[in-house]
């Protein structure tokens, strides 16, 4: 049952983590406060790992507090009530499927990590993955799965059977061309599950707009609950904290209606690509660069690395020397002011109040290199340009990976895209730099390029200088 009555139209969101609650739900709340309450959110998770949070949200009628903080240290608190239904997790996902098949549900949105798309280097489903293979077997039996494809397939099958009308499938994550790639993966999943009628229905009755999201949202620290209590008087068991900056760019390709998000600052565009490229290459890759470098010199937080001159310069040079020339090339300048965006990003990363950890940002390197870093490498090499600055990022990751291999990282490293045997083979190789640069999963057709190997080898020497300088 809903914790509060649902609105006329519903967005079912899969993934009730901190980012969704600090981003998409906030935009909808702002629209409600502007006088348009036609839409509300129903939220669910596809895995059983957040039971305590879901219970807390349900006990609070889906309401919670968002704390935001500016780089100048200005704290603000907002009560969010846009989530009117919090669905229990159980293996069959029966309540989630029922909500997705409700005619009031016009959008199914979801937050997925890069590795959660299960795509191989050719952008096809990696059906050798055990979780995905298990979900395909479930789909053939008419059951829901726990991958995004297995869950959405079950929702769409129920929606088709109920004749509930078209629905938009909306990605809210960092994968480049996320809507297009999800749609290809979903259709491939449905076809491999031997559901041709459903595949035809999906092609006719769904759209998958590409989208770009941006708001730094660290894991809620233990002291956040007390801060919220002192600032608002509310004892909130499910608060989130985020930076003040927020951005959402969506291709305006909704098949069955959408909230009037343009009223509250969402950019609805014909093509999200230039915004996406700027964000992924400048923000996401720089974020990882700073996290890997900070970890290697013994820091815990992103702002500490950003405020370390050598690390900040490394990120600045990477963007200035290699990314901006790629994005502004060929007589088609980016609609984004790239130098200004670079400077804003570094200012955001330096916000000490966010206390975003290197552990959170450093995760999933085996997905981030091919998604965030390799495109710049390939484009620079294709233009016969130097790659000294961008090469620092894989050099940092290799040094970081070798510490993981040795068991000397100061925290647990999580990487859904990493094949552990492959990662350990790279670290154990007679020449780890050559092994890393030869990996086709990471580099695609740039794998084995001697220019890449030489640049990463030279960058590795600069990484060792950085580490030694921190120790002295």
C-alpha positions as CSV (number, residue, x, y, z in Angstrom):
1,X,0.0,0.0,0.0
2,X,1.2,3.6,-0.7
3,X,2.4,5.4,2.4
4,X,0.4,8.4,1.0
5,X,-2.0,8.5,-1.9
6,X,-0.3,8.5,-5.3
7,X,-0.8,11.3,-7.7
8,X,-2.6,11.3,-11.1
9,X,0.6,10.2,-12.8
10,X,3.4,8.0,-11.3
11,X,7.2,7.6,-11.9
12,X,8.4,4.2,-10.7
13,X,12.0,4.5,-9.7
14,X,14.3,1.5,-9.3
15,X,17.1,2.2,-6.9
16,X,16.2,4.3,-3.8
17,X,19.8,5.1,-3.0
18,X,21.2,8.5,-2.0
19,X,21.7,9.8,-5.5
20,X,18.1,9.4,-6.6
21,X,16.9,11.0,-3.3
22,X,19.2,13.9,-3.7
23,X,18.6,14.5,-7.4
24,X,15.5,13.3,-9.3
25,X,13.2,13.3,-6.2
26,X,14.4,16.9,-5.4
27,X,13.5,18.1,-8.8
28,X,10.0,16.6,-8.5
29,X,9.6,18.1,-5.0
30,X,10.5,21.5,-6.4
31,X,7.8,21.1,-9.1
32,X,5.2,20.1,-6.5
33,X,6.2,23.2,-4.4
34,X,5.8,25.3,-7.6
35,X,2.1,24.2,-7.7
36,X,2.2,21.2,-10.0
37,X,1.3,18.1,-8.0
38,X,0.2,15.9,-10.8
39,X,3.2,13.5,-10.5
40,X,4.6,11.5,-7.6
41,X,7.3,8.8,-7.1
42,X,7.0,5.2,-6.2
43,X,10.4,3.7,-5.2
44,X,11.8,0.3,-5.0
45,X,15.1,-1.6,-5.0
46,X,15.9,-4.7,-7.0
47,X,18.2,-6.3,-4.4
48,X,17.7,-6.9,-0.6
49,X,20.7,-4.9,0.6
50,X,18.9,-1.7,1.7
51,X,16.1,-3.1,4.0
52,X,16.9,-0.8,6.9
53,X,16.7,2.3,4.7
54,X,13.4,1.2,3.1
55,X,12.0,0.6,6.6
56,X,13.1,4.0,7.7
57,X,11.5,5.7,4.7
58,X,8.3,3.8,5.1
59,X,8.1,4.8,8.8
60,X,8.5,8.4,7.7
61,X,5.7,8.1,5.0
62,X,8.4,8.3,2.3
63,X,9.6,11.7,3.5
64,X,13.2,12.6,4.4
65,X,15.6,15.6,4.5
66,X,18.2,16.7,2.0
67,X,21.1,18.6,3.3
68,X,23.0,20.7,0.8
69,X,26.2,22.6,1.3
70,X,28.0,25.1,-0.9
71,X,31.8,25.4,-1.4
72,X,31.6,28.4,0.9
73,X,30.1,26.2,3.7
74,X,26.5,27.4,3.5
75,X,24.2,24.6,4.8
76,X,20.5,24.3,3.8
77,X,17.9,21.7,4.6
78,X,14.8,20.7,2.5
79,X,12.1,18.3,3.3
80,X,11.3,16.0,0.4
81,X,7.9,14.4,0.1
82,X,7.8,13.5,-3.6
83,X,8.2,9.7,-2.8
84,X,4.7,8.6,-1.9
85,X,5.2,4.9,-2.0
86,X,8.1,2.7,-0.8
87,X,7.8,-0.8,-2.0
88,X,9.1,-3.8,0.0
89,X,11.7,-5.9,-1.6
90,X,10.9,-9.6,-2.0
91,X,12.3,-12.1,-4.6
92,X,9.4,-12.1,-7.0
93,X,9.3,-8.3,-7.2
94,X,5.5,-8.7,-7.4
95,X,4.6,-5.2,-6.0
96,X,7.2,-3.6,-8.3
97,X,5.8,-5.3,-11.3
98,X,2.2,-4.4,-10.3
99,X,3.2,-0.8,-10.0
100,X,5.0,-0.8,-13.3
101,X,1.9,-2.3,-15.0
102,X,-0.4,0.3,-13.5
103,X,-1.8,2.7,-16.2
104,X,-1.0,5.6,-14.0
105,X,2.7,4.8,-14.2
106,X,4.0,6.7,-17.2
107,X,7.8,6.6,-16.6
108,X,10.0,3.8,-15.1
109,X,13.3,5.4,-14.2
110,X,16.4,3.7,-12.7
111,X,19.9,4.4,-11.4
112,X,22.4,1.8,-12.5
113,X,26.2,1.7,-12.2
114,X,28.3,1.3,-15.3
115,X,28.9,-2.4,-14.6
116,X,25.2,-3.0,-14.1
117,X,24.6,-2.8,-17.9
118,X,26.5,-6.1,-18.4
119,X,27.9,-4.9,-21.7
120,X,31.0,-6.4,-23.4
121,X,33.6,-4.4,-25.4
122,X,31.4,-4.7,-28.5
123,X,28.5,-3.2,-26.5
124,X,26.5,-6.4,-26.5
125,X,25.2,-8.2,-23.5
126,X,27.8,-10.2,-21.6
127,X,25.7,-13.4,-21.4
128,X,28.7,-15.2,-19.9
129,X,28.0,-13.2,-16.7
130,X,26.4,-15.5,-14.1
131,X,23.9,-13.0,-12.8
132,X,22.7,-12.1,-16.3
133,X,22.5,-15.8,-17.4
134,X,20.5,-16.6,-14.3
135,X,18.1,-13.7,-15.1
136,X,17.7,-14.9,-18.7
137,X,16.7,-18.3,-17.3
138,X,14.2,-16.6,-15.0
139,X,12.7,-14.6,-17.9
140,X,12.2,-17.8,-19.9
141,X,10.2,-19.2,-16.9
142,X,8.2,-16.0,-16.7
143,X,9.9,-14.8,-13.5
144,X,11.4,-11.4,-12.6
145,X,15.2,-11.0,-12.1
146,X,17.5,-8.8,-10.1
147,X,19.5,-7.2,-12.9
148,X,17.9,-4.1,-14.5
149,X,17.1,-6.1,-17.6
150,X,15.4,-9.0,-15.7
151,X,13.3,-6.6,-13.7
152,X,12.3,-4.2,-16.5
153,X,11.5,-7.2,-18.8
154,X,9.1,-8.5,-16.2
155,X,7.5,-5.1,-15.7
156,X,7.0,-4.6,-19.4
157,X,5.6,-8.1,-19.9
158,X,3.0,-7.4,-17.2
159,X,2.3,-3.9,-18.7
160,X,1.8,-5.4,-22.2
161,X,-0.5,-8.1,-20.8
162,X,-2.5,-5.5,-18.9
163,X,-2.8,-3.2,-22.0
164,X,-1.6,-0.4,-19.6
165,X,-0.3,1.8,-22.4
166,X,3.2,3.1,-23.5
167,X,5.9,3.9,-21.0
168,X,9.2,5.8,-21.0
169,X,12.3,4.1,-19.6
170,X,14.6,6.8,-18.2
171,X,18.2,6.2,-17.2
172,X,19.6,8.4,-14.3
173,X,23.3,7.4,-14.3
174,X,26.7,8.1,-15.8
175,X,26.9,5.7,-18.7
176,X,27.5,7.5,-22.0
177,X,24.5,7.2,-24.4
178,X,22.7,5.5,-21.6
179,X,19.2,5.4,-23.1
180,X,20.4,4.0,-26.4
181,X,22.6,1.4,-24.9
182,X,20.0,0.3,-22.3
183,X,17.5,-0.1,-25.1
184,X,19.8,-2.2,-27.2
185,X,20.6,-4.4,-24.1
186,X,17.0,-4.7,-23.1
187,X,15.9,-5.8,-26.6
188,X,18.7,-8.3,-26.8
189,X,17.8,-9.7,-23.4
190,X,14.1,-10.0,-24.4
191,X,15.0,-11.7,-27.7
192,X,17.5,-14.1,-26.0
193,X,14.7,-14.9,-23.5
194,X,12.6,-16.1,-26.5
195,X,9.9,-13.4,-26.1
196,X,9.4,-12.0,-29.7
197,X,5.9,-10.6,-29.1
198,X,7.2,-8.6,-26.1
199,X,10.2,-7.4,-28.1
200,X,7.7,-6.1,-30.8
201,X,5.6,-4.4,-28.1
202,X,8.7,-2.7,-26.5
203,X,9.8,-1.3,-29.9
204,X,6.3,0.2,-30.4
205,X,5.4,1.3,-26.9
206,X,8.6,2.5,-25.1
207,X,11.2,5.3,-25.5
208,X,14.6,5.5,-23.8
209,X,15.9,9.1,-23.8
210,X,19.5,9.6,-23.2
211,X,20.1,11.7,-20.0
212,X,23.0,13.2,-18.1
213,X,22.8,13.6,-14.3
214,X,25.2,15.5,-12.0
215,X,25.3,16.1,-8.2
216,X,28.0,14.9,-5.9
217,X,26.3,12.8,-3.3
218,X,28.5,11.1,-0.8
219,X,27.4,8.3,1.4
220,X,25.5,9.8,4.4
221,X,28.0,10.1,7.3
222,X,27.0,8.9,10.8
223,X,26.8,12.4,12.1
224,X,24.3,13.6,9.4
225,X,21.3,12.5,11.5
226,X,22.4,14.7,14.4
227,X,23.1,17.7,12.1
228,X,19.6,17.4,10.6
229,X,18.1,17.2,14.1
230,X,19.9,20.3,15.3
231,X,19.0,22.3,12.2
232,X,15.4,21.2,11.7
233,X,14.2,19.7,14.9
234,X,13.3,16.4,13.1
235,X,14.8,13.1,13.9
236,X,15.2,11.8,10.4
237,X,16.4,8.2,10.0
238,X,16.9,8.5,6.2
239,X,18.6,11.9,5.4
240,X,20.9,12.5,2.5
241,X,23.6,15.1,2.0
242,X,24.8,16.6,-1.3
243,X,26.6,19.5,-2.8
244,X,24.5,22.6,-3.7
245,X,25.3,22.2,-7.5
246,X,22.8,20.1,-9.4
247,X,22.2,19.4,-13.1
248,X,19.9,17.2,-15.2
249,X,19.9,17.2,-19.0
250,X,17.4,14.9,-20.8
251,X,16.5,14.3,-24.4
252,X,12.9,15.3,-24.7
253,X,11.7,11.9,-26.0
254,X,8.8,10.8,-23.7
255,X,6.2,8.6,-25.2
256,X,3.4,9.0,-22.6
257,X,3.9,12.4,-20.9
258,X,6.3,13.7,-18.3
259,X,6.5,16.2,-15.5
260,X,7.0,19.9,-16.5
261,X,10.6,19.6,-15.3
262,X,11.7,22.6,-17.4
263,X,10.0,24.8,-14.8
264,X,12.5,23.7,-12.2
265,X,15.8,23.9,-14.1
266,X,15.9,20.5,-16.0
267,X,17.4,21.1,-19.4
268,X,15.2,19.3,-22.0
269,X,17.2,19.1,-25.3
270,X,17.3,17.4,-28.7
271,X,20.7,15.8,-28.0
272,X,22.4,15.2,-24.6
273,X,25.7,14.2,-26.2
274,X,27.8,17.4,-25.8
275,X,26.7,17.8,-22.2
276,X,27.3,14.1,-21.5
277,X,30.7,14.1,-23.0
278,X,31.8,17.2,-21.0
279,X,30.5,15.7,-17.8
280,X,31.9,12.2,-18.2
281,X,35.3,13.3,-19.5
282,X,35.8,16.3,-17.2
283,X,34.0,15.6,-14.0
284,X,33.8,11.8,-13.8
285,X,37.3,11.1,-15.0
286,X,38.9,13.9,-12.9
287,X,37.0,12.6,-9.9
288,X,38.6,9.1,-10.3
289,X,42.0,10.7,-11.0
290,X,41.8,12.6,-7.7
291,X,40.5,9.5,-5.8
292,X,43.2,7.2,-7.0
293,X,46.0,9.8,-6.4
294,X,44.6,10.7,-3.0
295,X,44.5,7.1,-1.9
296,X,48.1,6.5,-3.1
297,X,49.4,9.4,-0.9
298,X,47.4,8.4,2.2
299,X,44.4,10.8,2.0
300,X,40.8,9.8,2.9
301,X,38.7,12.5,1.2
302,X,38.3,14.0,-2.3
303,X,38.6,17.5,-1.0
304,X,42.0,16.7,0.5
305,X,43.3,15.5,-2.8
306,X,41.8,18.5,-4.7
307,X,43.5,20.9,-2.3
308,X,46.9,19.1,-2.8
309,X,48.6,21.3,-5.5
310,X,50.3,18.4,-7.4
311,X,47.0,16.4,-7.6
312,X,44.9,19.4,-8.6
313,X,47.4,20.3,-11.3
314,X,47.3,16.8,-12.6
315,X,43.5,17.0,-13.0
316,X,43.7,20.5,-14.5
317,X,46.3,19.4,-17.0
318,X,44.4,16.3,-18.0
319,X,41.3,18.4,-18.9
320,X,43.2,21.3,-20.4
321,X,45.7,19.4,-22.5
322,X,43.7,16.5,-23.7
323,X,39.9,16.7,-23.1
324,X,39.1,20.3,-24.2
325,X,40.9,19.9,-27.5
326,X,38.9,16.7,-28.2
327,X,35.5,18.3,-27.3
328,X,36.1,21.5,-29.2
329,X,37.6,20.0,-32.3
330,X,36.4,20.1,-35.9
331,X,34.5,23.4,-36.2
332,X,31.8,22.1,-33.8
333,X,32.5,23.9,-30.5
334,X,30.8,22.4,-27.4
335,X,27.7,24.3,-26.1
336,X,29.4,24.0,-22.7
337,X,32.0,26.6,-21.7
338,X,34.6,23.9,-21.1
339,X,37.3,25.9,-19.3
340,X,34.7,27.4,-17.0
341,X,33.2,24.0,-16.4
342,X,36.6,22.6,-15.5
343,X,37.1,25.3,-12.9
344,X,33.7,24.8,-11.4
345,X,34.2,21.1,-11.2
346,X,37.5,21.5,-9.3
347,X,35.9,24.1,-7.0
348,X,33.1,21.6,-6.3
349,X,35.6,18.8,-5.6
350,X,37.4,21.0,-3.1
351,X,34.3,21.5,-1.0
352,X,35.5,20.3,2.5
353,X,31.9,20.0,3.8
354,X,31.0,17.3,1.4
355,X,33.6,14.9,2.8
356,X,33.2,12.6,-0.2
357,X,35.6,9.6,0.3
358,X,38.2,8.3,-2.0
359,X,36.8,4.9,-1.4
360,X,33.5,5.7,-2.9
361,X,34.9,7.5,-6.0
362,X,37.7,5.1,-6.7
363,X,35.4,2.1,-7.2
364,X,34.7,0.4,-10.5
365,X,37.9,1.4,-12.3
366,X,37.5,-1.4,-14.8
367,X,34.3,0.2,-16.0
368,X,35.5,3.8,-15.7
369,X,38.6,3.5,-17.9
370,X,36.8,2.3,-21.0
371,X,33.9,4.7,-20.4
372,X,35.5,7.8,-19.1
373,X,39.2,7.8,-20.2
374,X,39.8,5.6,-23.2
375,X,37.8,7.7,-25.6
376,X,40.1,10.7,-25.0
377,X,43.1,8.5,-25.5
378,X,41.8,7.1,-28.8
379,X,40.9,10.5,-30.2
380,X,44.2,12.0,-29.3
381,X,46.1,9.1,-30.8
382,X,44.0,9.3,-33.9
383,X,45.0,12.9,-34.3
384,X,48.7,12.0,-33.7
385,X,48.7,14.2,-30.6
386,X,50.6,13.6,-27.4
387,X,48.7,11.9,-24.5
388,X,51.1,12.8,-21.6
389,X,48.4,14.3,-19.4
390,X,45.6,11.7,-19.9
391,X,48.1,8.9,-19.5
392,X,48.4,9.9,-15.8
393,X,45.0,8.5,-15.1
394,X,45.7,4.8,-16.2
395,X,49.1,5.1,-14.5
396,X,47.4,6.1,-11.3
397,X,44.9,3.3,-11.6
398,X,47.7,0.7,-12.2
399,X,49.5,1.9,-9.1
400,X,46.2,1.7,-7.2
401,X,45.4,-1.7,-8.6
402,X,48.8,-3.1,-7.6
403,X,48.2,-2.0,-4.0
404,X,44.8,-3.8,-4.1
405,X,46.7,-6.9,-5.4
406,X,49.2,-6.6,-2.6
407,X,46.4,-6.2,0.0
408,X,47.7,-2.8,1.1
409,X,44.8,-0.5,0.2
410,X,43.4,1.3,3.3
411,X,39.9,0.2,2.4
412,X,37.9,-2.5,0.6
413,X,37.9,-1.9,-3.2
414,X,34.6,-2.6,-5.0
415,X,34.7,-3.1,-8.8
416,X,31.7,-4.8,-10.5
417,X,33.3,-4.6,-13.8
418,X,36.6,-6.3,-12.8
419,X,37.4,-9.9,-13.6
420,X,39.6,-10.6,-10.6
421,X,41.8,-13.2,-12.4
422,X,42.5,-10.7,-15.2
423,X,43.3,-7.9,-12.7
424,X,45.7,-10.1,-10.8
425,X,47.3,-11.3,-14.0
426,X,48.0,-7.7,-15.0
427,X,49.6,-7.0,-11.6
428,X,51.7,-10.2,-11.7
429,X,52.9,-9.7,-15.3
430,X,56.6,-9.3,-16.0
431,X,55.6,-5.9,-17.4
432,X,52.4,-4.7,-15.7
433,X,52.3,-1.5,-17.8
434,X,52.4,-3.5,-21.1
435,X,49.7,-5.9,-19.7
436,X,47.4,-3.1,-18.7
437,X,47.8,-1.3,-22.0
438,X,47.2,-4.5,-24.0
439,X,43.8,-5.2,-22.3
440,X,41.1,-4.9,-25.0
441,X,38.3,-4.6,-22.5
442,X,39.9,-1.4,-21.2
443,X,41.2,0.2,-24.4
444,X,39.3,-1.3,-27.3
445,X,41.2,-0.8,-30.6
446,X,43.9,1.3,-28.8
447,X,45.0,-1.8,-26.9
448,X,48.6,-2.6,-27.5
449,X,49.4,0.7,-29.1
450,X,53.0,1.4,-28.4
451,X,52.3,5.2,-27.9
452,X,49.8,4.4,-25.2
453,X,52.2,2.0,-23.5
454,X,55.1,4.5,-23.6
455,X,52.9,7.4,-22.3
456,X,51.6,5.3,-19.4
457,X,55.2,4.1,-18.6
458,X,56.4,7.7,-18.4
459,X,53.4,8.7,-16.4
460,X,54.1,5.9,-14.0
461,X,57.4,7.5,-13.2
462,X,55.6,10.8,-12.4
463,X,53.2,8.9,-10.2
464,X,56.1,7.4,-8.2
465,X,57.5,10.9,-7.8
466,X,54.1,12.0,-6.4
467,X,54.0,9.2,-3.9
468,X,57.6,9.6,-2.8
469,X,57.1,13.4,-2.4
470,X,54.1,12.7,-0.1
471,X,56.3,10.4,2.0
472,X,59.2,12.8,2.4
